[in-house]
Each structure stands twice: as C-alpha cells, then as structure tokens.
Amino acid sequence: MTESINVVLIGGGYSGVMAANRLTQRADVAVTLVNPRPEFVERVRLHQLVGRTHDAVRDFREVLAESVRLVIDTVTRIDAAECALELASGGTISYDYLVYAVGSDKAAARVPGAAEFARTMASLEDARELRAVVDSLPAAAPITVVGGGPLGIEMAAELGERGRAVTLVCGGQLGPYLHPSGRRSVAKALARLGVRVLDGPGAKVVEVTAEAVRLADGRELASAVTIWAAGFAASDLAARSGLSVDVVGRLLADETLTSVDDERIVATGDAASPSGMPLRMSCQAALPLGSHAADTVLSRIAGESPAEFTRGIAAMCVSLGRSAGVFQLARFDDTAIRLHVPGRPGAVLKEAACASPIDQLAKEAHKPGSHSWIVKDSRRVERVAAQRAAGLVVSGRAG
Ligand SMILES: Cc1cc2nc3c(=O)[nH]c(=O)nc-3n(C[C@H](O)[C@H](O)[C@H](O)COP(=O)(O)OP(=O)(O)OC[C@H]3O[C@@H](n4cnc5c(N)ncnc54)[C@H](O)[C@@H]3O)c2cc1C
C-alpha cells in the first residue's frame, strides 16, 4: 500500500478551509486542519455579532469537506527542520507540506491606555466579550469607535442603528479606500443613523482611559466603552518559528505563495505576503489565495512547477447597519473608482458578498477543484516584473 502525503493546514478561516477543500482532489493526500475552535467563524460578520444581528458562526461541516481531519488545537511553533508542528495541548503533528493560514488579529494599539481599556471585535472571543459589555451599558452611554476604515464604519453603523450614542473617531480621513463619491454616501448614511463622525488630522486618539478618549487636538470625549477598529495585525507564529516575515509579520513568500525559506511551506490569506507585496487583508482575497495555495501544493506533489498568483480583488463592500450599505467598485488592482452602489441596493449587495464565501467554500467541499476567480491583476504582474528587474523581489520557485 502506498503511503499518503500529509498536508497540514494551520487555521480554519476562509482561506484555510478553501485550501483544505481543494486539496481533497487527490485520494493519496491526507488533509488535516488545525484550528483553535470547533466552529467556523464568519469573521466578516463579527460586527453583527456585537450588534446582535448574527451569531457569526457555522458548523464546520457546512463548509469543510468530509475527508478533512479537523484537529481542535492551537499551533505554538513550526519546527520547519523537522517538518513538525508543536501544539498547545502538548502534542505534535508532522507534515509533508504545510499551509500557513492563521489569518490576522487585532492590531496592537500603541496608544497609551488602548491595550488596557479599549476592546475589539477582531476575533470571535473578543466580539462576544464586547457584545456583553455593550449590552450591560445604559442606552445613552457614549460609545467611541476608533478607526475610519471599513471595520470602524461598519461597527459604528451597527451600533448607531440600535440607537446607541456612537462617535466614530477616524484618525484621519473617513474611509480612505473609498472614492470621494462613495465616501459622501457613507458619511450621509452614518449621519442618518445618528453616528457622530470626527475626521481630519486632529481626530486621532492619543490616550484611552476607562471613561474617556483624548484626541490629538486636545478634545476629550466621554466614552463608556472604546472599540479599537483600526486595522489588523499578523500573527507572530511564523516569526517566532524562525521563518522570514514581512515588516508586519506576514509569512514572506514568492509569487507561488511558497515560503522563501522552505519549499514545503505555503502561505495564504491575511497571513501571506507574496513578494512582500501582500493583497489587502480581506475575505475577498482569502478565497483566491486559498485555492492558489492548494494548487501550489498539488503541483509540487505532481512534480510540476507551481503557477504564480495573478488574481486580484476589485471592490469593497461596507455595511451601514442592516438596511443600507455602499458597494464601492474598484479597478482590478484594488483602487476605487467613482462607481458605487449606495443605500438599500448597497445593503443587498453587501449581504450577498457576506453569504457568497460560505457558498463558495461549500461548493469546493463537494466539488474540489471547481473554485475559479475571474479577476486578474495585470498591474501586479507588471509590478512584480519591475521589482524583479531591480533585484528587489524573491524569484519564483521552480518545481
Ligand atoms: C468585523 C469584521 C468585518 C470584516 N468585513 C470584511 C468584509 O466586508 N469584506 C472582506 O473582504 N473582509 C472583511 N473582513 C476581513 C476578513 O474577515 C479577513 O480578511 C479574513 O477573515 C481573512 O481570512 P483568513 O482565512 O486569512 O483568516 P481568518 O478568517 O482570520 O482565519 C484564520 C484562522 O486561523 C486560526 N488560527 C490563528 N492562529 C492559529 C494557530 N496558531 N493555530 C491554529 N489556528 C490558528 C484562527 O483562529 C482562525 O480560525 C472583516 C473582518 C472583521 C473582523
């Protein structure tokens, strides 16, 4: 009997599950997924969990192929020399190939008091705690959301719609990704929900206390709970394991998504930094990255040269409570254009964008190899070529 090839994935989020499902194409590949919790987290709905409009979890079996072995544990170290993973439970798992799909978590706030007093909704556990805190507050208690990106906008809108007294402190511009016309639609919708928006250079939080936030321009806002929604940070697992990472700690890979240190390790999702030019941390990018990561591993197993990643993302959907949204269209290199869909149609599109990843994962679980992605980022290909010519980018790994 021939022995199976062991492919182990760390992280059962959008990207890890997509890759795990796709890897089941080969009967001689044993796929193991290590994830800290027994349920799949719909991270894109964690602000809804806080606002009590969704529980943001699914049974893994709705999205994960039956033949994938699910191990509920946390990887504490990757021993690349031994091709083994150390687990929090004390055990180890060995692999022939490893897919690094640990996603992202809350950004470490360097602002004094933020680590101590601010809360986040970047993980299931944090979002559940935040919901309990919000629920325990009197209806009129002031809530401050910090971060003018999609995370902060969605969180502020969700709570504003519930009648909460919310101030959104942007730390600069409201929705920096958005086209000015999309930004105006977001601002109007937030105003309708009663969310006070503070933007501009002075609207930067410089200190958080148990009951207030202080801004760069000297203003002090009463804040019964401060929610830090100013982006994500990478896990330090790769760096702790001695693997090369980019400046924010994502695993440094080439354009096939293979680690620059080790041909047996492939990175995907929020945790991957191909050529040090990562895609925007997003569910949108996590799915095509996940299927490409699986294809890279399958190519190596087949003794073929893996292809380079050329897919792109071309939109941002922002929910503004349950009855409005903005669907901001973008070029294939992920820069916003004037065209956007606001209001209720925007909310319908946003809901479809949140539901679609679950459908895509379920489809790949039942029909591995079927996932496809039409958006091609030809500018990425040009940028990588230019950087390579300048000797700045790691070259693709052959075979
Ligand atoms: C409130 C909110 C709203 C969002 N809205 C959108 C949106 O509208 N559109 C969009 O495109 N993106 C959105 N995002 C971002 C999106 O959720 C992430 O970019 C996406 O989840 C990344 O997928 P991933 O598979 O790389 O990582 P994740 O989904 O984060 O999954 C990673 C998994 O790895 C596990 N893990 C981590 N470390 C270990 C370890 N050491 N051992 C084992 N397992 C580990 C984690 O617990 C997790 O289950 C939103 C995020 C949040 C928080």
The ligand as an SDF file (V2000), in Angstrom:
LIG
                    3D

 53 58  0  0  0  0  0  0  0  0999 V2000
  -15.7350   42.7090   11.8000 C   0  0  0  0  0  0  0  0  0  0  0  0
  -15.0160   42.3490   10.5310 C   0  0  0  0  0  0  0  0  0  0  0  0
  -15.6190   42.6390    9.2960 C   0  0  0  0  0  0  0  0  0  0  0  0
  -14.9660   42.3040    8.1090 C   0  0  0  0  0  0  0  0  0  0  0  0
  -15.5630   42.5960    6.9160 N   0  0  0  0  0  0  0  0  0  0  0  0
  -14.9790   42.2350    5.7670 C   0  0  0  0  0  0  0  0  0  0  0  0
  -15.6270   42.4560    4.5130 C   0  0  0  0  0  0  0  0  0  0  0  0
  -16.7130   43.0160    4.4560 O   0  0  0  0  0  0  0  0  0  0  0  0
  -15.0110   42.0440    3.3750 N   0  0  0  0  0  0  0  0  0  0  0  0
  -13.7870   41.4320    3.3980 C   0  0  0  0  0  0  0  0  0  0  0  0
  -13.2810   41.0780    2.3290 O   0  0  0  0  0  0  0  0  0  0  0  0
  -13.1370   41.2140    4.5810 N   0  0  0  0  0  0  0  0  0  0  0  0
  -13.7010   41.6000    5.7530 C   0  0  0  0  0  0  0  0  0  0  0  0
  -13.0650   41.3590    6.9500 N   0  0  0  0  0  0  0  0  0  0  0  0
  -11.7110   40.7700    6.9280 C   0  0  0  0  0  0  0  0  0  0  0  0
  -11.7910   39.2550    6.7650 C   0  0  0  0  0  0  0  0  0  0  0  0
  -12.6210   38.7130    7.7460 O   0  0  0  0  0  0  0  0  0  0  0  0
  -10.3990   38.6410    6.8530 C   0  0  0  0  0  0  0  0  0  0  0  0
   -9.5460   39.2900    5.9520 O   0  0  0  0  0  0  0  0  0  0  0  0
  -10.4940   37.1500    6.5350 C   0  0  0  0  0  0  0  0  0  0  0  0
  -11.1820   36.5050    7.5810 O   0  0  0  0  0  0  0  0  0  0  0  0
   -9.1240   36.5320    6.3130 C   0  0  0  0  0  0  0  0  0  0  0  0
   -9.2780   35.1600    6.1090 O   0  0  0  0  0  0  0  0  0  0  0  0
   -8.1450   34.1400    6.5970 P   0  0  0  0  0  0  0  0  0  0  0  0
   -8.6330   32.7890    6.2590 O   0  0  0  0  0  0  0  0  0  0  0  0
   -6.8330   34.5920    6.1010 O   0  0  0  0  0  0  0  0  0  0  0  0
   -8.0960   34.3270    8.1690 O   0  0  0  0  0  0  0  0  0  0  0  0
   -9.1960   34.1300    9.3030 P   0  0  0  0  0  0  0  0  0  0  0  0
  -10.5680   34.1680    8.7670 O   0  0  0  0  0  0  0  0  0  0  0  0
   -8.8260   35.1230   10.3510 O   0  0  0  0  0  0  0  0  0  0  0  0
   -8.9340   32.6640    9.8320 O   0  0  0  0  0  0  0  0  0  0  0  0
   -7.7280   32.3020   10.4560 C   0  0  0  0  0  0  0  0  0  0  0  0
   -7.9710   31.1160   11.3540 C   0  0  0  0  0  0  0  0  0  0  0  0
   -6.7200   30.6730   11.8610 O   0  0  0  0  0  0  0  0  0  0  0  0
   -6.8530   30.3900   13.2350 C   0  0  0  0  0  0  0  0  0  0  0  0
   -5.5320   30.4550   13.8790 N   0  0  0  0  0  0  0  0  0  0  0  0
   -4.8000   31.5490   14.1640 C   0  0  0  0  0  0  0  0  0  0  0  0
   -3.6520   31.2090   14.7700 N   0  0  0  0  0  0  0  0  0  0  0  0
   -3.6610   29.8620   14.8680 C   0  0  0  0  0  0  0  0  0  0  0  0
   -2.7460   28.9120   15.4220 C   0  0  0  0  0  0  0  0  0  0  0  0
   -1.5900   29.3170   15.9800 N   0  0  0  0  0  0  0  0  0  0  0  0
   -3.0720   27.6010   15.3820 N   0  0  0  0  0  0  0  0  0  0  0  0
   -4.2410   27.1890   14.7970 C   0  0  0  0  0  0  0  0  0  0  0  0
   -5.1300   28.0490   14.2610 N   0  0  0  0  0  0  0  0  0  0  0  0
   -4.8410   29.3650   14.3010 C   0  0  0  0  0  0  0  0  0  0  0  0
   -7.8050   31.4800   13.7130 C   0  0  0  0  0  0  0  0  0  0  0  0
   -8.3720   31.1930   14.9760 O   0  0  0  0  0  0  0  0  0  0  0  0
   -8.8220   31.4610   12.5640 C   0  0  0  0  0  0  0  0  0  0  0  0
   -9.8130   30.4770   12.7820 O   0  0  0  0  0  0  0  0  0  0  0  0
  -13.6890   41.6790    8.1580 C   0  0  0  0  0  0  0  0  0  0  0  0
  -13.1050   41.3680    9.3990 C   0  0  0  0  0  0  0  0  0  0  0  0
  -13.7510   41.6900   10.5670 C   0  0  0  0  0  0  0  0  0  0  0  0
  -13.1100   41.3430   11.9000 C   0  0  0  0  0  0  0  0  0  0  0  0
  1  2  1  0
  2  3  1  0
  2 52  2  0
  3  4  2  0
  4  5  1  0
  4 50  1  0
  5  6  2  0
  6  7  1  0
  6 13  1  0
  7  8  2  0
  7  9  1  0
  9 10  1  0
 10 11  2  0
 10 12  1  0
 12 13  2  0
 13 14  1  0
 14 15  1  0
 14 50  1  0
 15 16  1  0
 16 17  1  0
 16 18  1  0
 18 19  1  0
 18 20  1  0
 20 21  1  0
 20 22  1  0
 22 23  1  0
 23 24  1  0
 24 25  2  0
 24 26  1  0
 24 27  1  0
 27 28  1  0
 28 29  2  0
 28 30  1  0
 28 31  1  0
 31 32  1  0
 32 33  1  0
 33 34  1  0
 33 48  1  0
 34 35  1  0
 35 36  1  0
 35 46  1  0
 36 37  1  0
 36 45  1  0
 37 38  2  0
 38 39  1  0
 39 40  1  0
 39 45  2  0
 40 41  1  0
 40 42  2  0
 42 43  1  0
 43 44  2  0
 44 45  1  0
 46 47  1  0
 46 48  1  0
 48 49  1  0
 50 51  2  0
 51 52  1  0
 52 53  1  0
M  END
$$$$
